[in-house]
Amino acid sequence: MTPEQITLVRSSFALVRPIAPQAAALFYDNLFAADPQLRPLFHGDMEHQGERLMKMIGGAVELLDRPHALLPVLRNLGARHGGYGVQDRHYDTVGAALLKTLGQGLGEAFTAPTRDAWAAMYGVVSRTMQEGAEIPVEPARLAVVA
């Protein structure tokens, strides 16, 4: 990602933070509307799941300019998600739901360059998590984002 893209992601996520619970709920609504078969992959309290999602995204946003710290965390997260039954094809659906949610939540602030920056970020996240699904989990590193 370019420094400009990192700045756009960070500045737009700063607008999402105050509405994080609503954004998370909207994300899951969009995700399950796009693919209802994903719903069984999520267990427990969805409000808590949304908190974890927003914390994970926030952690990734903070580490965007430090890939040496971010990428190992994402690989371990991908390994965990692989154990939950997440498949490679699910990542496209999640990415589309994320971009749709950001567009809905940010409105006019979700400019084309901001959308492109988020798409680039999600590309890094999804590729790295998919790589991680192919390697064993290192539990000690999961605490960095989780």
Secondary structure, DSSP 8 states (H G I E B T S, - for coil): --HHHHHHHHHHHHHHGGGHHHHHHHHHHHHHHH-GGGGGG--S-HHHHHHHHHHHHHHHHHTTT-HHHHHHHHHHHHHHHHHTT--HHHHHHHHHHHHHHHHHHHGGGS-HHHHHHHHHHHHHHHHHHHHHTTS---HHHHTTT-
